[in-house]
Amino acid sequence: MGLKDGEHEEFKNFSRRIIEGPIKKINDSEISDIEVEAKYKTSGRKVLGLYFAVTKKNQTSIPFPELEQNPAFRFAKVHIEASMQMEYLALRKPEEIELCIERANEYGEGEATKGKEPNYGAIYRKAINEGWHTSYADKKAKKEAVEAKKRKEIEQEKDAAQKKAAEAAKTDSWLRDTLAAFAALPEERKTELRDAYASGLADITRKSFDKQAENAPMHRMKFAKFAEQYLNK
């Protein structure tokens, strides 16, 4: 342990400085992947010897700024060790790795539907090494183009429907206002306009006008257009 003669002769001081302190640092470290426990061989109160029991623990995320700055591995379904990420980034661009992982996920999901348990770590390695991003990029681009075209068509249909609804509302407003203006005319003038309109109707359509006049559904719009030219005079 690198002790000099006469250094830390009392076991209490030796244990605190040389054993317990370093063990605590190891166990509390965010980057340590082990936990250490000191095991003592004793005789009564006397310590005759010791050994260290070491167990593996899961590491917390290691702060590699170069990894945090890219989203290359954000779609990975399993944890990829930092060293492996660096290896992949040395081989492919971040955007290429992301596409490889997306394609690998798609492949793995296909295997799962067949009842096979996908080994995503192995699939990712194969996808990145073989460059699955090339074919997947073309496939994804075509899919996005189709989806963009569909969204555009939906927007066009929506705009057309809104325009049609606005025009219909405008027409309805005009129709109400025109018939209201006609209704406000003196009775003698209204009769004259009705007779003038009816004189140009065929017998088969005149019957409905004779019964309901301008309120007949098939005549409302035509009569309003006819009457409008006289109302504006």
C-alpha positions as CSV (number, residue, x, y, z in Angstrom):
1,M,0.0,0.0,0.0
2,G,3.0,2.3,-0.1
3,L,3.3,2.9,3.6
4,K,6.5,3.9,5.2
5,D,7.9,2.5,8.4
6,G,6.0,3.9,11.4
7,E,3.2,5.3,9.3
8,H,-0.4,4.6,10.5
9,E,0.7,2.1,13.1
10,E,-2.7,2.4,14.9
11,F,-5.2,0.2,13.0
12,K,-8.0,2.7,13.7
13,N,-6.1,5.4,11.9
14,F,-4.9,3.0,9.2
15,S,-8.5,1.8,8.5
16,R,-9.9,5.3,8.3
17,R,-7.3,6.8,6.0
18,I,-6.2,3.8,3.9
19,I,-9.2,1.5,3.7
20,E,-12.5,3.2,4.5
21,G,-11.8,6.5,2.9
22,P,-10.8,5.2,-0.5
23,I,-13.6,2.6,-0.5
24,K,-16.1,5.3,0.1
25,K,-14.7,7.3,-2.8
26,I,-14.9,4.3,-5.1
27,N,-18.5,3.4,-4.0
28,D,-19.8,7.0,-4.2
29,S,-18.1,7.7,-7.6
30,E,-20.6,8.2,-10.5
31,I,-18.1,6.8,-13.0
32,S,-17.1,3.7,-11.0
33,D,-18.6,0.4,-12.2
34,I,-17.7,-1.5,-9.0
35,E,-18.6,-1.5,-5.3
36,V,-15.9,-2.5,-2.8
37,E,-16.3,-4.0,0.7
38,A,-13.5,-4.7,3.1
39,K,-13.6,-8.1,4.8
40,Y,-11.5,-8.6,7.9
41,K,-9.9,-11.7,9.4
42,T,-9.9,-11.3,13.1
43,S,-8.9,-13.0,16.3
44,G,-10.9,-11.6,19.2
45,R,-10.5,-7.8,18.7
46,K,-7.2,-8.1,16.8
47,V,-7.3,-7.8,13.0
48,L,-5.0,-10.4,11.4
49,G,-5.7,-9.6,7.8
50,L,-8.2,-8.4,5.2
51,Y,-9.4,-8.8,1.7
52,F,-11.7,-6.8,-0.6
53,A,-15.0,-8.1,-2.0
54,V,-15.8,-6.5,-5.3
55,T,-19.1,-6.5,-7.0
56,K,-20.1,-4.9,-10.4
57,K,-22.7,-2.1,-10.4
58,N,-24.5,-0.3,-13.2
59,Q,-22.8,3.0,-14.2
60,T,-24.7,6.2,-14.2
61,S,-24.4,8.2,-17.4
62,I,-20.9,9.5,-18.0
63,P,-20.8,13.1,-19.1
64,F,-19.2,13.0,-22.6
65,P,-20.0,16.4,-24.1
66,E,-19.3,15.2,-27.6
67,L,-22.0,12.5,-27.1
68,E,-24.5,14.9,-25.4
69,Q,-24.3,17.3,-28.4
70,N,-25.7,14.8,-30.9
71,P,-29.0,12.8,-31.0
72,A,-27.5,9.9,-32.9
73,F,-28.4,7.3,-30.3
74,R,-31.7,8.7,-29.0
75,F,-33.8,6.0,-30.7
76,A,-31.7,3.1,-29.4
77,K,-33.8,0.5,-27.5
78,V,-30.9,-0.7,-25.4
79,H,-28.1,1.0,-23.7
80,I,-25.0,1.5,-25.8
81,E,-21.7,1.9,-23.9
82,A,-19.9,5.2,-24.2
83,S,-16.8,3.5,-25.7
84,M,-19.0,1.8,-28.3
85,Q,-20.7,5.1,-29.2
86,M,-17.3,6.7,-29.8
87,E,-16.4,3.7,-32.1
88,Y,-19.6,4.2,-34.1
89,L,-19.1,8.0,-34.3
90,A,-15.7,7.4,-35.7
91,L,-17.2,5.2,-38.4
92,R,-20.4,7.2,-39.3
93,K,-21.8,10.7,-39.1
94,P,-24.4,11.2,-36.3
95,E,-27.3,11.6,-38.8
96,E,-26.2,8.3,-40.5
97,I,-26.1,6.5,-37.2
98,E,-29.5,7.7,-36.3
99,L,-30.9,6.3,-39.6
100,C,-29.1,3.0,-39.1
101,I,-30.7,2.7,-35.6
102,E,-34.1,3.6,-37.0
103,R,-33.8,0.9,-39.7
104,A,-32.4,-1.6,-37.1
105,N,-35.4,-0.9,-34.9
106,E,-37.7,-1.6,-37.8
107,Y,-35.9,-4.8,-38.5
108,G,-36.0,-5.9,-34.8
109,E,-39.7,-5.2,-34.6
110,G,-40.2,-7.4,-37.7
111,E,-38.3,-10.2,-36.0
112,A,-40.4,-9.8,-32.8
113,T,-43.6,-10.2,-34.8
114,K,-42.2,-13.6,-36.0
115,G,-41.7,-14.7,-32.4
116,K,-38.0,-14.1,-32.4
117,E,-36.3,-12.1,-29.6
118,P,-34.3,-9.3,-31.3
119,N,-30.7,-8.7,-30.1
120,Y,-30.7,-5.0,-30.7
121,G,-27.1,-4.5,-29.7
122,A,-25.9,-6.9,-32.4
123,I,-28.4,-5.5,-34.9
124,Y,-27.2,-2.0,-34.3
125,R,-23.6,-3.1,-34.8
126,K,-24.5,-4.8,-38.1
127,A,-26.6,-1.9,-39.3
128,I,-23.9,0.7,-38.6
129,N,-21.0,-1.4,-39.9
130,E,-22.9,-2.2,-43.1
131,G,-24.3,1.2,-43.6
132,W,-28.1,0.5,-43.5
133,H,-28.7,4.3,-43.5
134,T,-28.2,4.4,-47.3
135,S,-31.3,2.4,-48.3
136,Y,-33.3,3.6,-45.3
137,A,-32.7,7.2,-46.1
138,D,-34.2,6.7,-49.6
139,K,-37.2,4.8,-48.2
140,K,-37.7,7.4,-45.5
141,A,-37.5,10.3,-48.0
142,K,-40.1,8.7,-50.2
143,K,-42.4,8.0,-47.3
144,E,-42.0,11.6,-46.1
145,A,-42.7,12.9,-49.6
146,V,-45.9,10.8,-49.8
147,E,-47.0,12.1,-46.3
148,A,-46.1,15.7,-47.3
149,K,-48.2,15.3,-50.5
150,K,-51.1,13.9,-48.5
151,R,-50.9,16.7,-45.9
152,K,-50.9,19.3,-48.7
153,E,-54.0,17.6,-50.3
154,I,-55.8,17.6,-47.0
155,E,-54.9,21.3,-46.5
156,Q,-56.1,22.1,-50.0
157,E,-59.4,20.3,-49.4
158,K,-59.8,22.1,-46.1
159,D,-59.1,25.4,-47.7
160,A,-61.6,24.6,-50.5
161,A,-64.2,23.6,-48.0
162,Q,-63.7,26.8,-46.0
163,K,-63.9,28.9,-49.2
164,K,-67.1,27.1,-50.3
165,A,-68.6,27.5,-46.8
166,A,-67.7,31.2,-46.9
167,E,-69.2,31.7,-50.3
168,A,-72.4,29.8,-49.3
169,A,-72.7,32.0,-46.2
170,K,-72.2,35.1,-48.3
171,T,-74.9,33.9,-50.8
172,D,-77.3,33.1,-48.0
173,S,-76.8,36.6,-46.5
174,W,-77.4,38.2,-49.9
175,L,-80.5,36.1,-50.4
176,R,-82.0,37.1,-47.0
177,D,-81.2,40.8,-47.5
178,T,-82.6,40.8,-51.1
179,L,-85.9,39.1,-50.1
180,A,-86.2,41.3,-47.1
181,A,-85.8,44.4,-49.3
182,F,-88.4,43.0,-51.6
183,A,-90.7,42.3,-48.7
184,A,-90.4,46.0,-47.6
185,L,-91.8,47.2,-51.0
186,P,-95.4,48.4,-51.2
187,E,-97.8,45.6,-52.1
188,E,-98.7,47.1,-55.5
189,R,-95.0,47.1,-56.4
190,K,-94.5,43.5,-55.2
191,T,-97.4,42.3,-57.2
192,E,-96.0,43.9,-60.4
193,L,-92.6,42.2,-59.9
194,R,-94.2,38.9,-59.2
195,D,-96.3,39.1,-62.3
196,A,-93.3,40.2,-64.4
197,Y,-91.2,37.2,-63.1
198,A,-94.1,34.7,-63.6
199,S,-94.7,35.8,-67.1
200,G,-91.3,34.3,-68.1
201,L,-91.9,30.9,-66.5
202,A,-92.9,27.7,-68.2
203,D,-96.3,26.3,-67.1
204,I,-94.7,23.4,-65.2
205,T,-92.6,25.7,-63.0
206,R,-95.2,28.5,-62.7
207,K,-97.6,26.3,-60.7
208,S,-95.2,26.2,-57.7
209,F,-94.6,30.0,-58.0
210,D,-98.4,30.6,-58.1
211,K,-98.7,28.7,-54.8
212,Q,-95.8,30.0,-52.8
213,A,-94.5,32.9,-54.9
214,E,-90.9,33.9,-53.9
215,N,-90.9,31.5,-51.0
216,A,-91.0,28.5,-53.2
217,P,-87.7,26.7,-52.8
218,M,-87.1,26.3,-56.6
219,H,-87.7,30.0,-57.2
220,R,-86.2,31.8,-54.2
221,M,-82.7,32.3,-55.7
222,K,-84.0,33.0,-59.3
223,F,-86.6,35.5,-58.0
224,A,-84.1,37.3,-55.8
225,K,-81.8,37.8,-58.8
226,F,-84.7,39.0,-60.9
227,A,-85.9,41.4,-58.2
228,E,-82.5,42.7,-57.4
229,Q,-82.2,44.6,-60.7
230,Y,-85.4,46.5,-59.9
231,L,-84.5,47.0,-56.2
232,N,-81.3,48.8,-57.1
233,K,-83.1,51.3,-59.3
